[in-house]
Amino acid sequence: MNNQENEGWVFLVNSKKAHYFRNGRSLCKKWGYMGNTFEKDEFESPDDCKDCRRRLNKEKGAKK
């Protein structure tokens, strides 16, 4: 598997927002996830964790 298959958005049952996970840890550093099912980052949602979204957008901007 490549790295992009091991990361993405997950809406945890005990969280009010969806978080972006990479290597089992959310970008906001507040959540852990040992699953292997992720949603792709196709569009921004009001249900996204603001910290995760901000960090992901910052990474995408730096890659351009």
ZADO-1210 file (C-alpha; in nm, 4 decimals, padded with zeros to 6 digits):
<atoms>
<atom x="00.0000" y="00.0000" z="00.0000" code="MET" pos="1"/>
<atom x="00.1162" y="00.3494" z="-00.0681" code="ASN" pos="2"/>
<atom x="00.0989" y="00.6217" z="00.1947" code="ASN" pos="3"/>
<atom x="-00.2180" y="00.7829" z="00.0587" code="GLN" pos="4"/>
<atom x="-00.4117" y="00.4612" z="00.1132" code="GLU" pos="5"/>
<atom x="-00.3180" y="00.4749" z="00.4829" code="ASN" pos="6"/>
<atom x="-00.4580" y="00.8202" z="00.5445" code="GLU" pos="7"/>
<atom x="-00.7822" y="01.0100" z="00.5141" code="GLY" pos="8"/>
<atom x="-01.0885" y="01.1358" z="00.6951" code="TRP" pos="9"/>
<atom x="-01.2668" y="00.9296" z="00.9593" code="VAL" pos="10"/>
<atom x="-01.5806" y="01.0190" z="01.1531" code="PHE" pos="11"/>
<atom x="-01.5356" y="00.8455" z="01.4883" code="LEU" pos="12"/>
<atom x="-01.8444" y="00.7482" z="01.6874" code="VAL" pos="13"/>
<atom x="-01.7305" y="00.9361" z="01.9980" code="ASN" pos="14"/>
<atom x="-01.6250" y="01.2562" z="01.8174" code="SER" pos="15"/>
<atom x="-01.8420" y="01.5455" z="01.7025" code="LYS" pos="16"/>
<atom x="-01.6177" y="01.6136" z="01.4013" code="LYS" pos="17"/>
<atom x="-01.4418" y="01.4136" z="01.1313" code="ALA" pos="18"/>
<atom x="-01.0632" y="01.3959" z="01.1713" code="HIS" pos="19"/>
<atom x="-00.7861" y="01.3416" z="00.9185" code="TYR" pos="20"/>
<atom x="-00.5664" y="01.0458" z="01.0138" code="PHE" pos="21"/>
<atom x="-00.2173" y="00.9548" z="00.9034" code="ARG" pos="22"/>
<atom x="-00.0273" y="00.6608" z="01.0524" code="ASN" pos="23"/>
<atom x="-00.2957" y="00.6051" z="01.3166" code="GLY" pos="24"/>
<atom x="-00.2893" y="00.9600" z="01.4539" code="ARG" pos="25"/>
<atom x="-00.5087" y="01.2604" z="01.3726" code="SER" pos="26"/>
<atom x="-00.3369" y="01.5707" z="01.2355" code="LEU" pos="27"/>
<atom x="-00.4716" y="01.7647" z="01.5349" code="CYS" pos="28"/>
<atom x="-00.2930" y="01.5080" z="01.7595" code="LYS" pos="29"/>
<atom x="-00.6060" y="01.4513" z="01.9717" code="LYS" pos="30"/>
<atom x="-00.7257" y="01.1149" z="01.8351" code="TRP" pos="31"/>
<atom x="-00.5941" y="00.7722" z="01.7470" code="GLY" pos="32"/>
<atom x="-00.7391" y="00.5275" z="01.4931" code="TYR" pos="33"/>
<atom x="-00.6288" y="00.1723" z="01.4261" code="MET" pos="34"/>
<atom x="-00.8753" y="00.1022" z="01.1450" code="GLY" pos="35"/>
<atom x="-00.8049" y="00.0900" z="00.7753" code="ASN" pos="36"/>
<atom x="-01.1124" y="00.2577" z="00.6285" code="THR" pos="37"/>
<atom x="-01.0659" y="00.6198" z="00.5226" code="PHE" pos="38"/>
<atom x="-01.2586" y="00.8766" z="00.3209" code="GLU" pos="39"/>
<atom x="-01.0698" y="01.0705" z="00.0544" code="LYS" pos="40"/>
<atom x="-01.0199" y="01.4454" z="00.0818" code="ASP" pos="41"/>
<atom x="-01.2481" y="01.5491" z="-00.2033" code="GLU" pos="42"/>
<atom x="-01.4091" y="01.8600" z="-00.0527" code="PHE" pos="43"/>
<atom x="-01.4223" y="02.0614" z="00.2670" code="GLU" pos="44"/>
<atom x="-01.7075" y="01.9893" z="00.5035" code="SER" pos="45"/>
<atom x="-01.8421" y="02.1836" z="00.8012" code="PRO" pos="46"/>
<atom x="-01.8092" y="01.8539" z="00.9903" code="ASP" pos="47"/>
<atom x="-01.4266" y="01.8527" z="00.9524" code="ASP" pos="48"/>
<atom x="-01.2090" y="01.9178" z="01.2565" code="CYS" pos="49"/>
<atom x="-01.0827" y="02.2730" z="01.2086" code="LYS" pos="50"/>
<atom x="-00.7300" y="02.1899" z="01.3282" code="ASP" pos="51"/>
<atom x="-00.7017" y="01.8870" z="01.0991" code="CYS" pos="52"/>
<atom x="-00.8363" y="02.0858" z="00.8021" code="ARG" pos="53"/>
<atom x="-00.6021" y="02.3788" z="00.8666" code="ARG" pos="54"/>
<atom x="-00.2948" y="02.1529" z="00.8907" code="ARG" pos="55"/>
<atom x="-00.3943" y="01.9532" z="00.5823" code="LEU" pos="56"/>
<atom x="-00.4537" y="02.2694" z="00.3771" code="ASN" pos="57"/>
<atom x="-00.1183" y="02.4062" z="00.4933" code="LYS" pos="58"/>
<atom x="00.0555" y="02.0844" z="00.3792" code="GLU" pos="59"/>
<atom x="-00.1207" y="02.0958" z="00.0417" code="LYS" pos="60"/>
<atom x="-00.0171" y="02.4587" z="-00.0042" code="GLY" pos="61"/>
<atom x="00.3455" y="02.3751" z="00.0699" code="ALA" pos="62"/>
<atom x="00.3450" y="02.0890" z="-00.1839" code="LYS" pos="63"/>
<atom x="00.2392" y="02.3167" z="-00.4726" code="LYS" pos="64"/>
</atoms>
